[in-house]
Amino acid sequence: MRGGDKMRKVQRYDSMQFVAGAVTTPEGFLLDSPIVARTGIYTYLQPDGSVRREYRPPDEVFAEDALVSFKGKPITVLHPKGGRVTADTAHKVTIGTIMSPAYRKNDTDVACDIIIHSPQETKGFRELSVGYSVELEETPGLTPDGEPYDAVQHLIRCNHLAVVPSARAGRKARLNLDGNEVLDGFESEENKNMVKIRIDSNEFEVEQAVANHITALTNKCDAANVKADAAETKFTQVMTELEKVKTDAADQKVKLDAAEAERDALKGKLDAAAAEKEAAIEKAVGKAKAEVKE
């Protein structure tokens, strides 16, 4: 049973290699019939480093609408920016086409017929990675074989098939269908808008949530810079006032020294005048005594 309020549409990428039976046509085109999907558990590495397990039930993998969705879809080198190929971008990124609907190959695997018109554009990459959307049911549980999972994939719809570098070896049929190749931050939700932001003189295209986070960090940095500028201004003001106090103190010391010098000079004059007065008095007294004796 699907939990309607727990469903969300996301983009997924899963990887596989070209099969050994690939054929080159006289024109130089590459024909192949690789396995492109399977039932079971797919593991995804999340941004925080934890592993997420998603279950793909057989009735979803082999559903007619899911199989038909592969036919006519473009083949690209690496996954396109934004995670999806659209009518606006197909002519820029397409190097081949999925020619058939996907078809059941055995009890677990799905394959399809492909043609790569420009194999020289593959840069020697030997692995394929399907870009597809699913309705993701966020309900954990156990598969019929008892394997635990975190969510269930429904309504599988292929968008494109990308040629990518080789990932880990040793997976079933050498196709690495466990989604071990982590691309564009684990998933690309359809309702995520890509926006352009400018950092210094460079422009970047990022998801809206990333742009919001960068904007918040930028605002924090700006606020910190404002505080730092205010603190620097206050420091400069305090240092200016301190220098003024030092200058005023120096001026006051000069004035004090001048006043003390003036005081000492005045005291010297007063002492000299007192001595002169005392001498005059003594002289007058001596003269008076002499006159009395006569």
SVG drawing of the C-alpha trace seen along z (x, -y; Angstrom):
<svg xmlns="http://www.w3.org/2000/svg" viewBox="-3 -115 82 130">
<polyline fill="none" stroke="black" stroke-width="0.4" points="0.0,0.0 1.3,-3.4 1.3,-6.2 -0.1,-9.1 1.1,-11.8 4.5,-10.2 5.0,-10.1 7.4,-12.5 8.8,-12.6 12.6,-12.4 15.3,-11.8 17.6,-8.8 20.7,-7.5 21.8,-3.9 24.8,-2.4 25.7,0.5 28.4,1.4 28.1,2.1 27.7,5.8 30.4,7.7 28.1,8.2 28.0,4.5 28.2,4.2 29.6,1.4 27.7,0.6 29.3,-0.2 28.5,-3.9 30.5,-3.6 27.4,-3.6 27.4,-1.4 24.5,1.0 24.0,2.6 21.3,4.3 22.4,3.6 20.5,4.4 19.1,1.1 17.1,1.9 16.5,4.7 14.3,5.5 15.5,5.5 17.3,3.1 19.1,0.1 21.6,-1.7 22.3,-5.4 25.0,-7.4 23.5,-10.5 25.3,-13.8 25.9,-13.1 27.7,-9.9 24.9,-7.5 23.6,-4.8 19.9,-4.8 18.2,-1.6 15.3,-1.8 13.2,1.1 12.1,1.6 9.3,4.2 9.0,6.5 5.5,5.2 7.0,1.6 10.1,2.7 8.1,4.8 5.1,2.4 4.2,1.7 4.3,-2.1 7.7,-1.8 9.1,0.3 7.6,-1.9 9.1,-5.0 12.6,-4.0 11.8,-4.0 13.1,-7.1 14.9,-8.6 18.2,-10.3 21.7,-9.0 24.1,-11.5 27.8,-11.7 27.5,-12.2 24.2,-13.4 23.1,-16.8 23.1,-19.9 19.9,-19.8 19.6,-16.0 17.1,-15.9 17.1,-16.2 14.4,-18.4 13.3,-19.5 15.4,-22.6 18.6,-20.8 18.3,-17.5 20.0,-18.8 23.0,-19.9 23.7,-16.7 22.3,-13.8 24.8,-11.3 22.4,-8.4 18.9,-7.0 17.1,-4.1 15.5,-2.4 13.1,0.0 10.9,0.1 12.7,1.9 11.9,5.6 12.1,8.3 15.3,10.3 14.8,12.7 13.2,12.8 15.0,9.7 16.5,7.7 15.3,5.4 17.2,4.6 16.7,2.4 18.2,1.8 20.3,-1.3 22.2,-3.0 25.1,-5.5 25.6,-7.7 28.8,-9.4 30.8,-6.8 33.9,-9.0 32.1,-11.4 32.1,-8.8 35.7,-9.5 36.4,-5.9 33.7,-5.6 32.3,-2.1 29.4,-2.4 25.8,-3.4 23.8,-5.3 20.0,-5.6 18.5,-8.9 14.9,-8.4 12.1,-9.7 10.2,-7.7 7.4,-8.3 9.2,-7.6 7.1,-6.2 8.9,-7.0 7.8,-3.8 10.5,-1.4 9.9,2.3 11.3,5.7 11.4,7.3 9.9,10.8 13.4,12.1 13.7,10.3 16.0,7.4 15.3,4.1 14.7,0.9 14.0,-2.7 11.6,-3.6 9.8,-2.1 10.2,-3.3 6.9,-3.6 6.0,-4.8 9.5,-4.4 9.9,-6.7 13.1,-6.9 14.4,-10.3 17.8,-9.6 20.7,-7.1 24.1,-8.6 27.5,-7.2 29.7,-7.6 33.2,-6.5 33.4,-3.0 32.4,-2.7 33.0,0.3 33.4,3.8 32.1,7.1 28.3,6.3 25.7,8.6 26.5,9.2 29.2,6.6 26.5,3.9 26.8,2.2 23.1,1.6 23.2,0.7 23.4,-3.0 26.9,-3.3 27.7,-6.3 26.7,-9.4 25.8,-12.3 24.6,-15.8 24.1,-15.5 22.3,-12.1 19.0,-13.2 17.4,-15.9 13.8,-16.6 11.7,-17.9 10.4,-20.8 13.9,-22.1 14.7,-25.2 18.2,-26.0 19.1,-29.6 22.2,-31.6 24.2,-33.3 27.3,-35.5 30.2,-35.1 32.8,-37.8 33.1,-37.9 32.1,-34.3 28.6,-33.1 27.3,-29.7 24.1,-27.7 22.8,-26.0 19.6,-24.7 17.4,-27.2 18.0,-25.6 21.7,-25.9 21.4,-29.5 19.3,-30.3 22.0,-28.7 24.7,-30.7 22.7,-33.8 22.2,-33.2 25.9,-32.6 26.7,-35.8 24.3,-37.8 26.0,-36.4 29.4,-37.4 28.1,-40.8 26.7,-41.3 30.0,-40.1 31.9,-42.6 29.6,-45.4 30.3,-44.5 34.0,-44.3 34.0,-47.7 32.1,-49.2 34.6,-47.7 37.5,-49.0 35.9,-52.5 35.4,-52.4 39.0,-51.3 40.2,-54.1 38.1,-56.6 39.4,-55.3 43.0,-55.5 42.4,-59.0 41.0,-60.1 43.9,-58.4 46.4,-60.3 44.5,-63.5 44.7,-62.8 48.4,-62.1 48.8,-65.3 46.8,-67.3 48.8,-65.8 52.0,-66.8 50.7,-70.3 49.6,-70.4 53.1,-69.3 54.7,-72.0 52.3,-74.6 53.0,-73.1 56.8,-73.3 56.4,-76.9 54.3,-77.8 56.8,-76.2 59.7,-78.1 57.7,-81.3 57.0,-80.6 60.7,-79.9 61.7,-83.1 59.1,-85.1 60.2,-83.5 63.8,-84.4 62.8,-88.1 60.8,-88.0 63.7,-86.6 66.1,-89.2 63.6,-92.0 63.3,-90.7 67.0,-90.5 67.4,-94.0 64.7,-95.3 66.3,-93.7 69.7,-95.2 68.1,-98.6 66.4,-98.3 69.6,-97.3 71.4,-100.2 68.7,-102.6 68.8,-101.3 72.6,-101.6 72.5,-105.2 69.8,-106.1 71.9,-104.7 74.9,-106.7 72.9,-109.9 71.6,-109.3 75.1,-108.9 76.2,-112.2"/>
</svg>
